[in-house]
Amino acid sequence: MKLVKISAPDFDLAKTLDSGQVFHWEKIGVGFVGAIADYAVYVEQNGDLLKGYLEGGTPATPRSRELAPPVAGMVRYYFALDHPLADICASFPNDPIMNQARDFCRGLRIIRQPKWECLATFICSSMKQVAHIRQISLALRRRFGDRRRVGDHVVHTFPPARRIARATEDDLRKCALGYRAKNLLASARLVGSGKCDLESWSALSDPDLRQKLCSLPGVGAKIANCVMLFAYERLRAFPIDVWIERVLKQQYFPRKKKVSDLQLREFSETYFGAHGGYAQQYLFHHARMSLRTSGVSRDSSTPLRSARNDKEEGARLASRRSRMAKKLNDGAVPTPGP
């Protein structure tokens, strides 16, 4: 089968797909198989060239086994090959940890994801490790998505909001969503009905877009920042999860015992500048890979992309604290001695 070549200088396909942005691409031999919108795609990298082929699309789109020029353009757009990566990296702060992350992550790009797919995936990511988010994404695709083939491989597209909106909460729980099923279903109904027009939100300012996203069930500031960065190309957006919080506190506030969430947000918004989202992704991927290669065992209860849904988890923690405080007041829980 003839493969079409796409020029891709200053790009690392494997790092980009393994950096916690998307969760459905599968390693097949020397390449990767996944879906871009309605298309099943196989893509591999050889130096500064991407090679691949495609099948699928909507019924109105002619099927093709090759990456015809318009489709090649779609792949370039998806992997943000037009981003001036050298200039972006040059804009990062000049400090030891950022320099290490930049050097380690050379070629990693922020993918331009379909808006609903990105939103739904990160609603499902709350308090989940990357491997678990991947399982949920694949389960949703297999149960509700459209089946495609690319070469000898089967790929499922991500289901549109209207299709998920017709499901039941129990249907979604079968995809291992747990309490996230309620939030995903409610958001799917808002988006699927047109009450929330994700495409039209592209014209909003960053504060207004964040406010709109946070109005959706299951979306707090952290998930909103993820969606702003990965789906709306707001490259200043700086999501702070457990990994980034740890990096910021250890590397930038080493002498402070307590650093508030507000302090971290204000620091990240000013210190990392217009391409803070790229800086965040480099710091995140470097921290995660460094721990993986060090052989240090990670507490399995520590989520990788966790706390994206601070709205849901915050309510849970507040409830726990309230119950504990009540027990202390009632004398049900012994307090430590002097």
ABEGO torsion letter per residue (X at the ends): XBBBBBBBBGBBAAAAAAAGABAABBBBEABBBBBBEABBBBBBBBEABBBBBBBEEBAABBBBABBBAAAAAAAAAAAGAABBAAAAAAABBBBAAAAAAAAAABGBBBBBBBAAAAAAAAAAABGBBAAAAAAAAAAAAAAABBBBBBEABBBBBBBBAAAAAABBAAAAAAAGAEAAAAAAAAAAAAAAAGABBAAAAAABBAAAAAAAAAABBGBBAAAAAAAAAAAAGBAABBBBBAAAAAAAAAAABAABABBBAAAAAAAAAAAAEAAAAAAAAAAAAAAAAAAAAAGBBBBAABBAABGABAAAAAAAAAAAAAAAAAAAAAGABBBBBX
